[in-house]
Amino acid sequence: PQNWCAPEKDNFFRGNFDGNGHTVKGLYYNGSKQDAALFAGIRGTGVSIKNLAIADSSLATTANYAAAFAGQAFNSSVSVFENCYVYDTVTVTANNSTAGFIGGGTCASVLFENCASFANVTTAITSGNRYGSFVGGLVYNNGTGDARKITYNSCIGNIVYTNYAQYPT
C-alpha cells in the first residue's frame, strides 16, 4: 500500500467536517512521521468532525502522536466528534500518545457524542500510559492550572485509559 501523507502541523484542520455517513477504508501509513492520522491534527475553536467512520486501516509511526482521526488536537478550545466510529479493523501504533480518535496535544475541551472506538492501539513507551480508545497524551495548560475536560455522551470503547485518569463510557 501507499503511505497516506496528512498535512503538516502548520496546516492542521480547522473548521467543520461532515462525512455524511461515509466510511474511510484503507488508510495506511508506516514510517517515522509524527501525527500519523487521517488529519495530522485539528486546531482552533469549534472544530467538529461528524458522521464519519474509519475501518480496515493501519497507521504506524516510530514517532509520537498517532490516531485514526487526528494525530493532535493543538491549541483547540472546543473540539467535537459526533457519530464517529473507529472499527476493530483499525490498528494504530506509535512511540507514545496513541489512540483511536486523538493521539495527543493540547486541548481545553473535547466532546465525544455517540462515538465508538475499537481500534487496536499499541505504544512503544508503556511507562507513560498515554494511549486509549479515544485520546492518548492530551494535556491542557493555559498557565492558570485549568485542567482539560473530556466528555463522553453515549460512547463505547475497548480501552479508555490515559495516564491522567480513567473515564467511563
Disulfide bonds with the S-S distance in Angstrom:
none
